[in-house]
Amino acid sequence: MADIPLTEAWHQALDSLDPSSVGPAHAAFLANTKPLGDIEGTILLAVPNEFTKSFIENRLSGELTAALQNFLSRNLRIAVTVDSSLEEEPQPQAVPEIPLAQPPTQSPSTPGTFSIDTAETTQLNPKYLFDTYVIGPSNRFAHAAAVAVAEAPAKAYNPLFIYGGSGLGKTHLLHAIGHYALSLYPHLGVRYVNSEEFTNDFINAIREDRTEEFQRKYRQVDILLIDDIQFIQGKEQTVEEFFHTFNTLHNANKQVVITSDLPPKHLSGFEDRLRSRFEWGLLTDVQPPDLETRIAILQKKAAAENIEVPPEVLEFIASRISANIRELEGSMLRVTAFANLTGNPIDLQLATMVLKDIISDPEDQEITAALIMGQTAAYFGVTMDQLCSTDRSRTMVEARQIAMYLCRELTDLSLPRIGETFGGRDHTTVMHANKKITGLMAERRETFNHVTELTNRIKNKARGN
Ligand SMILES: Nc1ncnc2c1ncn2[C@@H]1O[C@H](COP(=O)(O)OP(=O)(O)OP(=O)(O)O)[C@@H](O)[C@H]1O
């Protein structure tokens, strides 16, 4: 075959792909890719986003390499890099059809009415809506895919698999899908579950001979939202049960949405047959937000709480904390709580003072639950065993709740994992502790001081001081 230019060969290779292996959303993005050059036999491709990069790397690299080799008549490898300037229309393709009788008339921001009963069966948190989710380059695809799935469950992408680091909004998106889908199709059965709860539920069901009930609970839903799937890795029986749950739902044309800290191919402790199913639908990641998005998140949060925070203070906080949105929100809470308690205006000076010790350094050692619990126990003059006990004296409850709050803010541990660490408590206890301390910090100087002092001690220890 005659030599043809790389760009032309690339287009021919794309045209030669089997259309059934490329969905419409991927096709739109693939059209915006281009080869940058040939570096010693490796063709470097520029693609518009991570979503396309991972699709090529995970699903198409063999087929594309073979096609390119064929058109260029030589052996080669391909490497993929993201160039976001290639992005034109970032929305995944419009969903093919609306599955149920009622057409969607509300915007993604409208949560619809939400009763306590619904909250109990769905386990959805009323705060986590599309309306309260800030979209930026770091999460645009994940957000668009989540909206598409809520609008057309089991029709757009099934499963939808969202992965990314801790505190980057995966749980928020899962709940938002549930709310929005329910606002469009109120009769749908929606269930959110963290994979650790799924595990506990499964273990209890076996122990109490209630497996049928368990299966009904998770297999007779229209949308299953399963959070932090990495926690079941290596738990063979639970993985097996989840495999059957997944198959039953998928076969019945029900939607499954999964989140994880890692993409499927890096998840150990799962059989290939399950990992490959995770890739059947759409894989998308969430990245740490850029500065503008972090500022916008804080602005939205301040507006939701009706607190006026000057822009330079929002910028200061957002510029200091970048890796975890939970920590970002926690830092703003500390600043506003302190201003409220002392009657001082929220300004840069106050923010600098409040945050001076809590800003992490990349050199810091990891903060563990054990470190937090040890420091908290010593601070309150109690023992670690007491922290984990059922003792409900005032000091003990306060110490325990503050330690749980700090575990939530300063570590990557999930709610169920924190509950487990504190003597096998339920994740709702951790949620309650978190809410309680968040509220008390803004109301009681004493609580604010305890939390601040403890944070300083914990951060200091993590710095090795
Ligand atoms: N884009 C966003 N807009 C607004 N708030 C956000 C956004 N992303 C995250 N948050 C907020 O940050 C906090 C942490 O997010 P979330 O719990 O969803 O993270 P996560 O990725 O599920 O973390 P983990 O893996 O630890 O469970 C939540 O309060 C959430 O509302």
The ligand as a Tripos MOL2 file, in Angstrom:
@<TRIPOS>MOLECULE
LIG
   31    33     1     0     0
SMALL
NO_CHARGES

@<TRIPOS>ATOM
      1 N1        -19.3780   19.5990   41.7330 N.pl3     1 LIG1
      2 C1        -19.8220   19.7760   42.9700 C.ar      1 LIG1
      3 N2        -20.6710   20.7640   43.2630 N.ar      1 LIG1
      4 C2        -21.1020   20.9510   44.5160 C.ar      1 LIG1
      5 N3        -20.7620   20.1960   45.5700 N.ar      1 LIG1
      6 C3        -19.9300   19.1890   45.3360 C.ar      1 LIG1
      7 C4        -19.4160   18.9100   44.0420 C.ar      1 LIG1
      8 N4        -18.6020   17.8530   44.1080 N.ar      1 LIG1
      9 C5        -18.6150   17.4690   45.4010 C.ar      1 LIG1
     10 N5        -19.4060   18.2530   46.1440 N.ar      1 LIG1
     11 C6        -19.6450   18.1570   47.5890 C.3       1 LIG1
     12 O1        -18.4590   17.6570   48.1750 O.3       1 LIG1
     13 C7        -18.7670   16.7510   49.2340 C.3       1 LIG1
     14 C8        -18.0960   15.4260   48.9470 C.3       1 LIG1
     15 O2        -18.6870   14.8340   47.7870 O.3       1 LIG1
     16 P1        -19.0950   13.2940   47.6900 P.3       1 LIG1
     17 O3        -19.3980   12.7440   49.0370 O.co2     1 LIG1
     18 O4        -20.1420   13.1710   46.6420 O.co2     1 LIG1
     19 O5        -17.7160   12.7140   47.1780 O.3       1 LIG1
     20 P2        -17.3250   11.2310   46.7680 P.3       1 LIG1
     21 O6        -16.5760   11.3610   45.4950 O.co2     1 LIG1
     22 O7        -18.5110   10.3410   46.7770 O.co2     1 LIG1
     23 O8        -16.3400   10.8070   47.9010 O.3       1 LIG1
     24 P3        -16.0580    9.3240   48.5610 P.3       1 LIG1
     25 O9        -15.3910    8.5370   47.4870 O.co2     1 LIG1
     26 O10       -15.1500    9.6460   49.6920 O.co2     1 LIG1
     27 O11       -17.3690    8.7680   48.9770 O.co2     1 LIG1
     28 C9        -20.2970   16.6700   49.2760 C.3       1 LIG1
     29 O12       -20.7580   17.5350   50.2800 O.3       1 LIG1
     30 C10       -20.7190   17.1500   47.9100 C.3       1 LIG1
     31 O13       -21.9930   17.7600   47.9680 O.3       1 LIG1
@<TRIPOS>BOND
     1     1     2 1
     2     2     3 ar
     3     2     7 ar
     4     3     4 ar
     5     4     5 ar
     6     5     6 ar
     7     6     7 ar
     8     6    10 ar
     9     7     8 ar
    10     8     9 ar
    11     9    10 ar
    12    10    11 1
    13    11    12 1
    14    11    30 1
    15    12    13 1
    16    13    14 1
    17    13    28 1
    18    14    15 1
    19    15    16 1
    20    16    17 2
    21    16    18 1
    22    16    19 1
    23    19    20 1
    24    20    21 2
    25    20    22 1
    26    20    23 1
    27    23    24 1
    28    24    25 2
    29    24    26 1
    30    24    27 1
    31    28    29 1
    32    28    30 1
    33    30    31 1
@<TRIPOS>SUBSTRUCTURE
     1 LIG1         1 GROUP 0 **** ****
